[in-house]
Amino acid sequence: MGFLKKLFSSAPARPSSSLYNFAVKCDRCGETIEGHINLANDLSNEFEDDREIFFVRKVLMGSSRCFQQIEVQMKFDANKQLIEKEISGGKFV
């Protein structure tokens, strides 16, 4: 019985340090939308000026009545620290 208890019970999920969390506000309706980037899986390699950078593009949409798409583009350095971010259709919160 102890085996089944261990199998079906789990500890609460801890926030991972490999996630980059952010929030945006829609220009059209004002809804705040939370997003995250998995730094281990979502990034693509690029090379700028003979240095390695990582790039990600996300499109977010709110859950209320507004279906405005908010596009976020971010660049990270080799240590996966944010170096540049752009947004269209909203603002960073």
Secondary structure, 3 states (H helix, E strand, C coil): CHHHHHHHCCCCCCCCCCEEEEEEEECCCCCEEEEEEECCCCCEEEEECCEEEEEEEEEEECCCCCCCEEEEEEEECCCCCEEEEEEECEEEC
